[in-house]
């Protein structure tokens, strides 16, 4: 079943559900630096895409934190997967905010280069990597909205749980009131 849209404005949607079910042209993977698969959303994407995804990832030579690399989507509905490596939260002492912003920026830049017209993001770094969800939501919305000012692409922020949707909605509301 399609994931439920709980908020939408112009080219931005907040969605609740499983990113592997998304029918956008690209989905984003919160990967680890090996790009060879892991737990959380990464594991779910690799399971659904099939072993061919790992084979292609193996040819990429890993990915640095804050960077992004693109592959095909194989058995996913999405044509592409953009793999980005979020920062592990270390109490804010290791440029985590800058690195998380870089994940969104580099991913969107790659999407543009490939002419991608719709893309779905998970809440990068907010699971096993421990980034505070409210701060992560603020960075995600800021970067995406900045990009949308100058680019015509549909961005869906996919939340696996209701708590994450609340953080996105709070940031979007704040922007509407004071932005
Ligand atoms: P990270 O290591 O970057 O923290 P995780 O996969 O542990 O990555 O978590 C990132 C976010 O993705 C979390 O908010 C988690 O709840 C969410 N998530 C996990 N599985 C899925 C899924 N199938 N679809 C969408 N989001 C998911």
Backbone and ligand atoms as CSV (ligand in chain L), in Angstrom:
chain,resi,resn,atom,element,x,y,z
A,1,UNK,N,N,0.843,-1.199,0.000
A,1,UNK,CA,C,0.000,0.000,0.000
A,1,UNK,C,C,0.884,1.257,0.000
A,2,UNK,N,N,0.410,2.297,-0.658
A,2,UNK,CA,C,1.217,3.514,-0.738
A,2,UNK,C,C,1.381,4.146,0.649
A,3,UNK,N,N,2.518,4.759,0.844
A,3,UNK,CA,C,2.765,5.438,2.111
A,3,UNK,C,C,1.879,6.673,2.227
A,4,UNK,N,N,1.482,6.964,3.441
A,4,UNK,CA,C,0.512,8.046,3.664
A,4,UNK,C,C,1.188,9.415,3.767
A,5,UNK,N,N,0.668,10.357,2.969
A,5,UNK,CA,C,1.173,11.735,3.033
A,5,UNK,C,C,0.477,12.428,4.199
A,6,UNK,N,N,1.277,12.980,5.118
A,6,UNK,CA,C,0.608,13.660,6.228
A,6,UNK,C,C,0.764,15.175,6.173
A,7,UNK,N,N,1.601,15.626,5.263
A,7,UNK,CA,C,1.756,17.079,5.078
A,7,UNK,C,C,2.262,17.302,3.672
A,8,UNK,N,N,1.770,18.347,3.009
A,8,UNK,CA,C,2.362,18.663,1.714
A,8,UNK,C,C,2.269,20.154,1.436
A,9,UNK,N,N,3.307,20.670,0.824
A,9,UNK,CA,C,3.316,22.056,0.357
A,9,UNK,C,C,4.171,22.083,-0.902
A,10,UNK,N,N,3.656,22.613,-1.970
A,10,UNK,CA,C,4.378,22.665,-3.247
A,10,UNK,C,C,5.104,21.353,-3.533
A,11,UNK,N,N,6.430,21.389,-3.559
A,11,UNK,CA,C,7.181,20.188,-3.939
A,11,UNK,C,C,7.721,19.393,-2.758
A,12,UNK,N,N,7.153,19.610,-1.587
A,12,UNK,CA,C,7.657,18.932,-0.388
A,12,UNK,C,C,6.534,18.164,0.300
A,13,UNK,N,N,6.802,16.901,0.619
A,13,UNK,CA,C,5.811,16.097,1.337
A,13,UNK,C,C,6.451,15.405,2.533
A,14,UNK,N,N,5.696,15.299,3.608
A,14,UNK,CA,C,6.111,14.484,4.752
A,14,UNK,C,C,5.219,13.247,4.735
A,15,UNK,N,N,5.858,12.101,4.799
A,15,UNK,CA,C,5.159,10.836,4.575
A,15,UNK,C,C,5.457,9.898,5.733
A,16,UNK,N,N,4.494,9.060,6.078
A,16,UNK,CA,C,4.786,8.041,7.085
A,16,UNK,C,C,4.735,6.672,6.410
A,17,UNK,N,N,5.750,5.859,6.660
A,17,UNK,CA,C,5.780,4.531,6.065
A,17,UNK,C,C,7.181,3.994,5.840
A,18,UNK,N,N,7.249,3.045,4.905
A,18,UNK,CA,C,8.490,2.314,4.622
A,18,UNK,C,C,9.085,2.848,3.321
A,19,UNK,N,N,10.303,3.331,3.384
A,19,UNK,CA,C,10.904,3.973,2.201
A,19,UNK,C,C,11.097,2.978,1.053
A,20,UNK,N,N,11.193,1.701,1.361
A,20,UNK,CA,C,11.403,0.726,0.279
A,20,UNK,C,C,10.146,0.564,-0.581
A,21,UNK,N,N,9.019,1.101,-0.095
A,21,UNK,CA,C,7.768,1.058,-0.867
A,21,UNK,C,C,7.570,2.303,-1.727
A,22,UNK,N,N,8.474,3.255,-1.620
A,22,UNK,CA,C,8.295,4.513,-2.335
A,22,UNK,C,C,8.383,4.325,-3.849
A,23,UNK,N,N,7.555,5.100,-4.550
A,23,UNK,CA,C,7.527,4.994,-6.007
A,23,UNK,C,C,8.160,6.196,-6.679
A,24,UNK,N,N,8.917,6.964,-5.906
A,24,UNK,CA,C,9.661,8.084,-6.483
A,24,UNK,C,C,10.791,7.522,-7.351
A,25,UNK,N,N,11.370,8.390,-8.180
A,25,UNK,CA,C,12.440,7.937,-9.079
A,25,UNK,C,C,13.674,7.474,-8.314
A,26,UNK,N,N,13.928,8.125,-7.186
A,26,UNK,CA,C,15.085,7.743,-6.371
A,26,UNK,C,C,14.690,7.657,-4.911
A,27,UNK,N,N,15.299,6.713,-4.193
A,27,UNK,CA,C,15.199,6.728,-2.738
A,27,UNK,C,C,16.616,6.879,-2.190
A,28,UNK,N,N,16.698,7.454,-0.996
A,28,UNK,CA,C,17.992,7.710,-0.382
A,28,UNK,C,C,18.235,6.660,0.692
A,29,UNK,N,N,19.438,6.136,0.708
A,29,UNK,CA,C,19.835,5.164,1.724
A,29,UNK,C,C,20.739,5.826,2.748
A,30,UNK,N,N,20.421,5.660,4.035
A,30,UNK,CA,C,21.315,6.091,5.113
A,30,UNK,C,C,22.314,4.951,5.311
A,31,UNK,N,N,23.388,5.007,4.541
A,31,UNK,CA,C,24.337,3.897,4.466
A,31,UNK,C,C,25.462,4.058,5.489
A,32,UNK,N,N,26.345,3.073,5.512
A,32,UNK,CA,C,27.582,3.234,6.297
A,32,UNK,C,C,28.755,3.320,5.315
A,33,UNK,N,N,29.938,3.709,5.777
A,33,UNK,CA,C,31.022,4.022,4.828
A,33,UNK,C,C,31.445,2.865,3.920
A,34,UNK,N,N,31.128,1.633,4.263
A,34,UNK,CA,C,31.513,0.513,3.383
A,34,UNK,C,C,30.579,0.410,2.178
A,35,UNK,N,N,29.367,0.921,2.326
A,35,UNK,CA,C,28.280,0.778,1.326
A,35,UNK,C,C,27.883,-0.677,1.093
A,36,UNK,N,N,28.283,-1.552,1.991
A,36,UNK,CA,C,27.995,-2.971,1.753
A,36,UNK,C,C,26.785,-3.487,2.532
A,37,UNK,N,N,26.006,-2.564,3.047
A,37,UNK,CA,C,24.780,-2.971,3.751
A,37,UNK,C,C,24.994,-2.986,5.250
A,38,UNK,N,N,23.885,-2.870,5.981
A,38,UNK,CA,C,23.945,-2.839,7.445
A,38,UNK,C,C,22.551,-3.047,7.987
A,39,UNK,N,N,22.274,-2.420,9.125
A,39,UNK,CA,C,20.947,-2.576,9.730
A,39,UNK,C,C,20.035,-1.441,9.309
A,40,UNK,N,N,18.926,-1.304,10.007
A,40,UNK,CA,C,17.998,-0.188,9.802
A,40,UNK,C,C,17.521,-0.069,8.366
A,41,UNK,N,N,17.452,1.162,7.915
A,41,UNK,CA,C,16.922,1.421,6.580
A,41,UNK,C,C,17.834,0.819,5.506
A,42,UNK,N,N,19.113,0.803,5.780
A,42,UNK,CA,C,20.111,0.230,4.858
A,42,UNK,C,C,19.807,-1.252,4.601
A,43,UNK,N,N,19.595,-1.991,5.683
A,43,UNK,CA,C,19.284,-3.412,5.557
A,43,UNK,C,C,17.996,-3.626,4.776
A,44,UNK,N,N,16.996,-2.801,5.078
A,44,UNK,CA,C,15.691,-2.947,4.415
A,44,UNK,C,C,15.822,-2.686,2.909
A,45,UNK,N,N,16.593,-1.676,2.551
A,45,UNK,CA,C,16.766,-1.339,1.126
A,45,UNK,C,C,17.510,-2.469,0.405
A,46,UNK,N,N,18.570,-2.964,1.003
A,46,UNK,CA,C,19.318,-4.057,0.357
A,46,UNK,C,C,18.474,-5.323,0.230
A,47,UNK,N,N,17.694,-5.625,1.254
A,47,UNK,CA,C,16.835,-6.820,1.181
A,47,UNK,C,C,15.850,-6.724,0.019
A,48,UNK,N,N,15.239,-5.556,-0.107
A,48,UNK,CA,C,14.206,-5.387,-1.133
A,48,UNK,C,C,14.811,-5.260,-2.538
A,49,UNK,N,N,15.983,-4.630,-2.627
A,49,UNK,CA,C,16.611,-4.408,-3.943
A,49,UNK,C,C,17.204,-5.695,-4.499
A,50,UNK,N,N,17.617,-6.598,-3.605
A,50,UNK,CA,C,18.229,-7.855,-4.042
A,50,UNK,C,C,19.749,-7.769,-4.088
A,51,UNK,N,N,20.417,-8.911,-4.287
A,51,UNK,CA,C,21.881,-8.990,-4.193
A,51,UNK,C,C,22.625,-8.169,-5.247
A,52,UNK,N,N,21.935,-7.845,-6.346
A,52,UNK,CA,C,22.603,-7.039,-7.384
A,52,UNK,C,C,23.012,-5.670,-6.839
A,53,UNK,N,N,22.247,-5.166,-5.882
A,53,UNK,CA,C,22.589,-3.849,-5.322
A,53,UNK,C,C,23.937,-3.926,-4.616
A,54,UNK,N,N,24.140,-4.977,-3.816
A,54,UNK,CA,C,25.413,-5.109,-3.115
A,54,UNK,C,C,26.550,-5.253,-4.127
A,55,UNK,N,N,26.307,-5.974,-5.202
A,55,UNK,CA,C,27.349,-6.141,-6.237
A,55,UNK,C,C,27.758,-4.790,-6.813
A,56,UNK,N,N,26.771,-3.954,-7.128
A,56,UNK,CA,C,27.138,-2.638,-7.666
A,56,UNK,C,C,27.840,-1.797,-6.602
A,57,UNK,N,N,27.350,-1.860,-5.363
A,57,UNK,CA,C,27.962,-1.078,-4.281
A,57,UNK,C,C,29.428,-1.470,-4.085
A,58,UNK,N,N,29.705,-2.745,-4.264
A,58,UNK,CA,C,31.069,-3.244,-4.100
A,58,UNK,C,C,32.057,-2.562,-5.048
A,59,UNK,N,N,31.562,-2.100,-6.186
A,59,UNK,CA,C,32.448,-1.470,-7.183
A,59,UNK,C,C,32.730,0.003,-6.853
A,60,UNK,N,N,32.065,0.543,-5.826
A,60,UNK,CA,C,32.126,1.999,-5.604
A,60,UNK,C,C,33.253,2.433,-4.671
A,61,UNK,N,N,33.876,1.485,-3.984
A,61,UNK,CA,C,34.998,1.841,-3.105
A,61,UNK,C,C,34.588,2.619,-1.868
A,62,UNK,N,N,33.390,2.367,-1.358
A,62,UNK,CA,C,32.948,3.023,-0.131
A,62,UNK,C,C,32.533,4.468,-0.357
A,63,UNK,N,N,32.210,5.129,0.753
A,63,UNK,CA,C,31.709,6.514,0.669
A,63,UNK,C,C,32.070,7.208,1.978
A,64,UNK,N,N,32.573,8.436,1.874
A,64,UNK,CA,C,32.936,9.157,3.096
A,64,UNK,C,C,31.705,9.775,3.773
A,65,UNK,N,N,31.826,9.997,5.048
A,65,UNK,CA,C,30.750,10.671,5.790
A,65,UNK,C,C,30.471,12.034,5.148
A,66,UNK,N,N,29.189,12.297,4.904
A,66,UNK,CA,C,28.798,13.578,4.297
A,66,UNK,C,C,28.783,13.547,2.783
A,67,UNK,N,N,29.192,12.433,2.202
A,67,UNK,CA,C,29.215,12.313,0.739
A,67,UNK,C,C,28.061,11.408,0.270
A,68,UNK,N,N,27.880,11.290,-1.054
A,68,UNK,CA,C,26.778,10.487,-1.606
A,68,UNK,C,C,27.206,9.821,-2.907
A,69,UNK,N,N,26.704,8.623,-3.142
A,69,UNK,CA,C,26.970,7.897,-4.393
A,69,UNK,C,C,25.678,7.258,-4.901
A,70,UNK,N,N,25.574,7.134,-6.217
A,70,UNK,CA,C,24.318,6.650,-6.808
A,70,UNK,C,C,24.483,5.256,-7.414
A,71,UNK,N,N,23.423,4.450,-7.284
A,71,UNK,CA,C,23.364,3.149,-7.964
A,71,UNK,C,C,21.972,2.998,-8.570
A,72,UNK,N,N,21.802,1.898,-9.292
A,72,UNK,CA,C,20.467,1.542,-9.752
A,72,UNK,C,C,19.646,1.004,-8.579
A,73,UNK,N,N,18.336,0.861,-8.787
A,73,UNK,CA,C,17.457,0.401,-7.710
A,73,UNK,C,C,17.098,-1.079,-7.776
A,74,UNK,N,N,17.452,-1.731,-8.881
A,74,UNK,CA,C,17.184,-3.169,-9.061
A,74,UNK,C,C,15.734,-3.531,-8.768
A,75,UNK,N,N,15.459,-4.367,-7.760
A,75,UNK,CA,C,14.079,-4.846,-7.564
A,75,UNK,C,C,13.176,-3.857,-6.818
A,76,UNK,N,N,13.737,-2.698,-6.470
A,76,UNK,CA,C,12.911,-1.655,-5.852
A,76,UNK,C,C,12.019,-1.005,-6.908
A,77,UNK,N,N,10.985,-0.297,-6.436
A,77,UNK,CA,C,10.161,0.459,-7.380
A,77,UNK,C,C,10.948,1.661,-7.899
A,78,UNK,N,N,11.818,2.190,-7.059
A,78,UNK,CA,C,12.637,3.344,-7.451
A,78,UNK,C,C,13.705,2.912,-8.450
A,79,UNK,N,N,13.965,3.785,-9.422
A,79,UNK,CA,C,14.971,3.470,-10.444
A,79,UNK,C,C,16.390,3.583,-9.881
A,80,UNK,N,N,16.562,4.534,-8.954
A,80,UNK,CA,C,17.890,4.785,-8.385
A,80,UNK,C,C,17.861,4.718,-6.857
A,81,UNK,N,N,19.035,4.375,-6.298
A,81,UNK,CA,C,19.260,4.572,-4.863
A,81,UNK,C,C,20.441,5.518,-4.734
A,82,UNK,N,N,20.275,6.571,-3.950
A,82,UNK,CA,C,21.428,7.426,-3.645
A,82,UNK,C,C,21.836,7.107,-2.216
A,83,UNK,N,N,23.065,6.627,-2.071
A,83,UNK,CA,C,23.582,6.186,-0.776
A,83,UNK,C,C,24.362,7.345,-0.179
A,84,UNK,N,N,24.002,7.729,1.022
A,84,UNK,CA,C,24.745,8.800,1.681
A,84,UNK,C,C,25.100,8.336,3.082
A,85,UNK,N,N,26.241,8.800,3.579
A,85,UNK,CA,C,26.712,8.350,4.894
A,85,UNK,C,C,26.595,9.504,5.872
A,86,UNK,N,N,25.642,9.375,6.782
A,86,UNK,CA,C,25.438,10.400,7.803
A,86,UNK,C,C,26.496,10.291,8.896
A,87,UNK,N,N,26.643,11.368,9.674
A,87,UNK,CA,C,27.588,11.330,10.786
A,87,UNK,C,C,27.033,10.559,11.984
A,88,UNK,N,N,27.919,9.899,12.713
A,88,UNK,CA,C,27.559,9.320,14.008
A,88,UNK,C,C,27.547,10.485,14.995
A,89,UNK,N,N,26.491,10.582,15.811
A,89,UNK,CA,C,26.386,11.687,16.779
A,89,UNK,C,C,27.415,11.521,17.890
A,90,UNK,N,N,28.268,12.528,18.068
A,90,UNK,CA,C,29.264,12.510,19.148
A,90,UNK,C,C,29.113,13.770,20.001
A,91,UNK,N,N,27.918,13.968,20.502
A,91,UNK,CA,C,27.603,15.130,21.355
A,91,UNK,C,C,27.848,16.458,20.653
A,92,UNK,N,N,27.835,16.471,19.348
A,92,UNK,CA,C,27.955,17.731,18.601
A,92,UNK,C,C,29.375,18.238,18.457
A,93,UNK,N,N,30.335,17.412,18.808
A,93,UNK,CA,C,31.722,17.895,18.856
A,93,UNK,C,C,32.516,17.598,17.591
A,94,UNK,N,N,31.902,16.955,16.627
A,94,UNK,CA,C,32.670,16.490,15.469
A,94,UNK,C,C,32.054,16.960,14.145
A,95,UNK,N,N,31.628,18.212,14.098
A,95,UNK,CA,C,31.028,18.801,12.883
A,95,UNK,C,C,29.830,18.004,12.377
A,96,UNK,N,N,29.101,17.364,13.311
A,96,UNK,CA,C,27.994,16.517,12.866
A,96,UNK,C,C,26.931,17.286,12.076
A,97,UNK,N,N,26.640,18.523,12.511
A,97,UNK,CA,C,25.563,19.265,11.838
A,97,UNK,C,C,25.942,19.576,10.392
A,98,UNK,N,N,27.186,20.021,10.246
A,98,UNK,CA,C,27.705,20.342,8.917
A,98,UNK,C,C,27.713,19.084,8.021
A,99,UNK,N,N,28.107,17.962,8.608
A,99,UNK,CA,C,28.172,16.716,7.829
A,99,UNK,C,C,26.785,16.225,7.438
A,100,UNK,N,N,25.815,16.378,8.334
A,100,UNK,CA,C,24.453,15.957,7.989
A,100,UNK,C,C,23.891,16.858,6.878
A,101,UNK,N,N,24.135,18.158,6.983
A,101,UNK,CA,C,23.690,19.079,5.927
A,101,UNK,C,C,24.330,18.682,4.602
A,102,UNK,N,N,25.585,18.312,4.653
A,102,UNK,CA,C,26.295,17.896,3.445
A,102,UNK,C,C,25.660,16.659,2.802
A,103,UNK,N,N,25.162,15.726,3.614
A,103,UNK,CA,C,24.471,14.545,3.073
A,103,UNK,C,C,23.296,14.967,2.204
A,104,UNK,N,N,22.482,15.885,2.726
A,104,UNK,CA,C,21.299,16.335,1.971
A,104,UNK,C,C,21.728,17.085,0.709
A,105,UNK,N,N,22.741,17.939,0.859
A,105,UNK,CA,C,23.178,18.760,-0.283
A,105,UNK,C,C,23.774,17.914,-1.400
A,106,UNK,N,N,24.674,17.010,-1.020
A,106,UNK,CA,C,25.349,16.176,-2.034
A,106,UNK,C,C,24.343,15.242,-2.710
A,107,UNK,N,N,23.406,14.725,-1.929
A,107,UNK,CA,C,22.393,13.829,-2.497
A,107,UNK,C,C,21.527,14.574,-3.512
A,108,UNK,N,N,21.087,15.767,-3.150
A,108,UNK,CA,C,20.233,16.544,-4.054
A,108,UNK,C,C,21.001,16.974,-5.305
A,109,UNK,N,N,22.282,17.251,-5.131
A,109,UNK,CA,C,23.120,17.635,-6.279
A,109,UNK,C,C,23.226,16.460,-7.266
A,110,UNK,N,N,23.436,15.266,-6.725
A,110,UNK,CA,C,23.514,14.071,-7.582
A,110,UNK,C,C,22.183,13.838,-8.297
A,111,UNK,N,N,21.087,14.006,-7.555
A,111,UNK,CA,C,19.757,13.817,-8.145
A,111,UNK,C,C,19.585,14.771,-9.324
A,112,UNK,N,N,20.022,15.991,-9.142
A,112,UNK,CA,C,19.915,16.994,-10.212
A,112,UNK,C,C,20.752,16.574,-11.416
A,113,UNK,N,N,21.958,16.133,-11.154
A,113,UNK,CA,C,22.844,15.703,-12.256
A,113,UNK,C,C,22.228,14.565,-13.072
A,114,UNK,N,N,21.476,13.715,-12.406
A,114,UNK,CA,C,20.845,12.579,-13.101
A,114,UNK,C,C,19.447,12.916,-13.633
A,115,UNK,N,N,19.033,14.151,-13.490
A,115,UNK,CA,C,17.727,14.562,-14.002
A,115,UNK,C,C,16.556,13.942,-13.256
A,116,UNK,N,N,16.785,13.571,-12.003
A,116,UNK,CA,C,15.753,12.918,-11.193
A,116,UNK,C,C,14.684,13.947,-10.792
A,117,UNK,N,N,13.430,13.565,-10.949
A,117,UNK,CA,C,12.328,14.509,-10.707
A,117,UNK,C,C,11.572,14.251,-9.400
A,118,UNK,N,N,11.862,13.121,-8.731
A,118,UNK,CA,C,11.227,12.860,-7.435
A,118,UNK,C,C,12.153,11.979,-6.600
A,119,UNK,N,N,12.231,12.297,-5.310
A,119,UNK,CA,C,13.191,11.603,-4.444
A,119,UNK,C,C,12.639,11.493,-3.025
A,120,UNK,N,N,12.912,10.366,-2.367
A,120,UNK,CA,C,12.443,10.142,-0.993
A,120,UNK,C,C,13.633,9.964,-0.055
A,121,UNK,N,N,13.612,10.718,1.038
A,121,UNK,CA,C,14.684,10.659,2.047
A,121,UNK,C,C,14.201,9.986,3.320
A,122,UNK,N,N,15.021,9.143,3.941
A,122,UNK,CA,C,14.731,8.743,5.325
A,122,UNK,C,C,15.322,9.817,6.248
A,123,UNK,N,N,15.083,9.709,7.539
A,123,UNK,CA,C,15.657,10.668,8.496
A,123,UNK,C,C,17.099,10.212,8.803
A,124,UNK,N,N,18.007,10.656,7.947
A,124,UNK,CA,C,19.410,10.220,7.986
A,124,UNK,C,C,20.030,10.462,9.371
A,125,UNK,N,N,20.758,9.487,9.858
A,125,UNK,CA,C,21.532,9.541,11.117
A,125,UNK,C,C,20.701,9.461,12.405
A,126,UNK,N,N,19.359,9.416,12.282
A,126,UNK,CA,C,18.559,9.498,13.518
A,126,UNK,C,C,18.243,8.137,14.134
A,127,UNK,N,N,18.758,7.054,13.533
A,127,UNK,CA,C,18.544,5.724,14.108
A,127,UNK,C,C,19.787,5.306,14.872
A,128,UNK,N,N,20.475,4.298,14.362
A,128,UNK,CA,C,21.667,3.763,15.029
A,128,UNK,C,C,22.741,4.831,15.238
A,129,UNK,N,N,22.788,5.842,14.376
A,129,UNK,CA,C,23.832,6.868,14.488
A,129,UNK,C,C,23.532,7.930,15.540
A,130,UNK,N,N,22.313,7.908,16.100
A,130,UNK,CA,C,22.026,8.674,17.325
A,130,UNK,C,C,21.923,10.181,17.233
A,131,UNK,N,N,21.759,10.722,16.047
A,131,UNK,CA,C,21.627,12.190,15.899
A,131,UNK,C,C,20.293,12.617,16.526
A,132,UNK,N,N,20.274,13.680,17.342
A,132,UNK,CA,C,19.000,14.122,17.927
A,132,UNK,C,C,17.975,14.427,16.822
A,133,UNK,N,N,16.771,13.849,16.989
A,133,UNK,CA,C,15.787,13.904,15.900
A,133,UNK,C,C,15.303,15.306,15.590
A,134,UNK,N,N,15.211,16.159,16.638
A,134,UNK,CA,C,14.721,17.516,16.376
A,134,UNK,C,C,15.741,18.307,15.561
A,135,UNK,N,N,16.998,18.193,15.925
A,135,UNK,CA,C,18.040,18.914,15.184
A,135,UNK,C,C,18.178,18.376,13.765
A,136,UNK,N,N,18.060,17.066,13.633
A,136,UNK,CA,C,18.174,16.451,12.300
A,136,UNK,C,C,17.034,16.924,11.403
A,137,UNK,N,N,15.838,17.044,11.981
A,137,UNK,CA,C,14.678,17.492,11.192
A,137,UNK,C,C,14.889,18.924,10.716
A,138,UNK,N,N,15.463,19.746,11.572
A,138,UNK,CA,C,15.694,21.138,11.220
A,138,UNK,C,C,16.680,21.241,10.046
A,139,UNK,N,N,17.729,20.450,10.123
A,139,UNK,CA,C,18.744,20.467,9.059
A,139,UNK,C,C,18.139,19.947,7.756
A,140,UNK,N,N,17.392,18.851,7.840
A,140,UNK,CA,C,16.800,18.259,6.640
A,140,UNK,C,C,15.877,19.260,5.949
A,141,UNK,N,N,14.993,19.869,6.714
A,141,UNK,CA,C,14.022,20.803,6.133
A,141,UNK,C,C,14.730,22.029,5.564
A,142,UNK,N,N,15.707,22.547,6.284
A,142,UNK,CA,C,16.440,23.730,5.803
A,142,UNK,C,C,17.131,23.433,4.470
A,143,UNK,N,N,17.826,22.319,4.403
A,143,UNK,CA,C,18.556,21.988,3.166
A,143,UNK,C,C,17.606,21.714,2.012
A,144,UNK,N,N,16.557,20.964,2.276
A,144,UNK,CA,C,15.624,20.622,1.208
A,144,UNK,C,C,14.912,21.884,0.704
A,145,UNK,N,N,14.450,22.712,1.623
A,145,UNK,CA,C,13.726,23.921,1.197
A,145,UNK,C,C,14.648,24.869,0.438
A,146,UNK,N,N,15.879,24.959,0.852
A,146,UNK,CA,C,16.862,25.793,0.144
A,146,UNK,C,C,17.020,25.308,-1.287
A,147,UNK,N,N,17.126,23.993,-1.458
A,147,UNK,CA,C,17.294,23.411,-2.786
A,147,UNK,C,C,16.045,23.619,-3.644
A,148,UNK,N,N,14.873,23.475,-3.014
A,148,UNK,CA,C,13.609,23.581,-3.759
A,148,UNK,C,C,13.337,24.999,-4.271
A,149,UNK,N,N,13.983,25.982,-3.648
A,149,UNK,CA,C,13.799,27.353,-4.126
A,149,UNK,C,C,14.290,27.489,-5.563
A,150,UNK,N,N,15.301,26.703,-5.911
A,150,UNK,CA,C,15.918,26.872,-7.239
A,150,UNK,C,C,15.785,25.649,-8.130
A,151,UNK,N,N,15.145,24.598,-7.654
A,151,UNK,CA,C,15.072,23.370,-8.445
A,151,UNK,C,C,13.675,22.774,-8.396
A,152,UNK,N,N,13.263,22.205,-9.532
A,152,UNK,CA,C,11.928,21.626,-9.636
A,152,UNK,C,C,12.017,20.111,-9.467
A,153,UNK,N,N,11.835,19.662,-8.254
A,153,UNK,CA,C,11.907,18.232,-7.947
A,153,UNK,C,C,10.973,17.978,-6.761
A,154,UNK,N,N,10.300,16.818,-6.758
A,154,UNK,CA,C,9.452,16.482,-5.610
A,154,UNK,C,C,10.317,15.800,-4.556
A,155,UNK,N,N,10.273,16.320,-3.333
A,155,UNK,CA,C,11.017,15.703,-2.235
A,155,UNK,C,C,10.033,15.167,-1.205
A,156,UNK,N,N,10.159,13.887,-0.886
A,156,UNK,CA,C,9.327,13.281,0.155
A,156,UNK,C,C,10.219,12.903,1.336
A,157,UNK,N,N,9.875,13.435,2.517
A,157,UNK,CA,C,10.611,13.096,3.736
A,157,UNK,C,C,9.847,11.949,4.384
A,158,UNK,N,N,10.439,10.758,4.338
A,158,UNK,CA,C,9.725,9.555,4.775
A,158,UNK,C,C,10.094,9.232,6.227
A,159,UNK,N,N,9.052,9.147,7.052
A,159,UNK,CA,C,9.249,8.872,8.483
A,159,UNK,C,C,8.802,7.451,8.780
A,160,UNK,N,N,9.617,6.745,9.511
A,160,UNK,CA,C,9.288,5.368,9.868
A,160,UNK,C,C,8.370,5.325,11.082
A,161,UNK,N,N,8.386,6.406,11.858
A,161,UNK,CA,C,7.559,6.465,13.069
A,161,UNK,C,C,6.913,7.840,13.184
A,162,UNK,N,N,5.865,7.865,13.997
A,162,UNK,CA,C,5.090,9.088,14.160
A,162,UNK,C,C,5.904,10.205,14.815
A,163,UNK,N,N,6.784,9.816,15.724
A,163,UNK,CA,C,7.612,10.801,16.442
A,163,UNK,C,C,8.385,11.667,15.440
A,164,UNK,N,N,8.956,11.019,14.432
A,164,UNK,CA,C,9.751,11.755,13.444
A,164,UNK,C,C,8.871,12.729,12.663
A,165,UNK,N,N,7.643,12.326,12.345
A,165,UNK,CA,C,6.747,13.243,11.620
A,165,UNK,C,C,6.503,14.496,12.470
A,166,UNK,N,N,6.395,14.309,13.779
A,166,UNK,CA,C,6.122,15.458,14.660
A,166,UNK,C,C,7.256,16.474,14.605
A,167,UNK,N,N,8.483,15.980,14.525
A,167,UNK,CA,C,9.628,16.895,14.435
A,167,UNK,C,C,9.617,17.674,13.129
A,168,UNK,N,N,9.331,16.981,12.034
A,168,UNK,CA,C,9.257,17.693,10.742
A,168,UNK,C,C,8.134,18.717,10.761
A,169,UNK,N,N,6.977,18.326,11.282
A,169,UNK,CA,C,5.844,19.247,11.287
A,169,UNK,C,C,6.132,20.472,12.144
A,170,UNK,N,N,6.838,20.266,13.253
A,170,UNK,CA,C,7.174,21.391,14.128
A,170,UNK,C,C,8.099,22.373,13.402
A,171,UNK,N,N,9.078,21.854,12.686
A,171,UNK,CA,C,10.002,22.730,11.955
A,171,UNK,C,C,9.259,23.476,10.845
A,172,UNK,N,N,8.408,22.763,10.122
A,172,UNK,CA,C,7.679,23.395,9.019
A,172,UNK,C,C,6.732,24.478,9.531
A,173,UNK,N,N,6.132,24.211,10.684
A,173,UNK,CA,C,5.219,25.193,11.276
A,173,UNK,C,C,6.001,26.447,11.694
A,174,UNK,N,N,7.144,26.225,12.303
A,174,UNK,CA,C,7.994,27.335,12.746
A,174,UNK,C,C,8.387,28.196,11.536
A,175,UNK,N,N,8.721,27.545,10.442
A,175,UNK,CA,C,9.113,28.285,9.233
A,175,UNK,C,C,7.953,29.095,8.678
A,176,UNK,N,N,6.737,28.505,8.744
A,176,UNK,CA,C,5.574,29.228,8.232
A,176,UNK,C,C,5.285,30.460,9.074
A,177,UNK,N,N,5.528,30.338,10.373
A,177,UNK,CA,C,5.239,31.465,11.281
A,177,UNK,C,C,6.344,32.520,11.236
A,178,UNK,N,N,7.574,32.063,11.173
A,178,UNK,CA,C,8.682,33.019,11.314
A,178,UNK,C,C,9.622,33.062,10.120
A,179,UNK,N,N,9.391,32.156,9.115
A,179,UNK,CA,C,10.388,31.970,8.047
A,179,UNK,C,C,10.408,33.080,7.010
L,1,LIG,P1,P,21.489,5.770,10.704
L,1,LIG,O1,O,22.574,4.751,10.894
L,1,LIG,O2,O,21.827,6.808,9.634
L,1,LIG,O3,O,21.036,6.365,11.981
L,1,LIG,P2,P,19.129,4.011,10.602
L,1,LIG,O4,O,18.725,3.132,9.483
L,1,LIG,O5,O,19.515,3.359,11.890
L,1,LIG,O6,O,20.309,4.941,10.007
L,1,LIG,O7,O,17.983,5.048,10.892
L,1,LIG,C1,C,17.717,6.187,10.109
L,1,LIG,C2,C,16.229,6.472,10.132
L,1,LIG,O8,O,15.566,5.596,9.219
L,1,LIG,C3,C,15.556,6.246,11.490
L,1,LIG,O9,O,14.663,7.318,11.722
L,1,LIG,C4,C,14.784,4.941,11.299
L,1,LIG,O10,O,13.623,4.892,12.105
L,1,LIG,C5,C,14.419,5.054,9.839
L,1,LIG,N1,N,14.082,3.803,9.146
L,1,LIG,C6,C,14.441,2.528,9.433
L,1,LIG,N2,N,13.911,1.670,8.546
L,1,LIG,C7,C,13.191,2.427,7.658
L,1,LIG,C8,C,12.385,2.144,6.499
L,1,LIG,N3,N,12.217,0.902,6.046
L,1,LIG,N4,N,11.794,3.198,5.857
L,1,LIG,C9,C,11.953,4.454,6.289
L,1,LIG,N5,N,12.705,4.797,7.350
L,1,LIG,C10,C,13.304,3.788,8.033
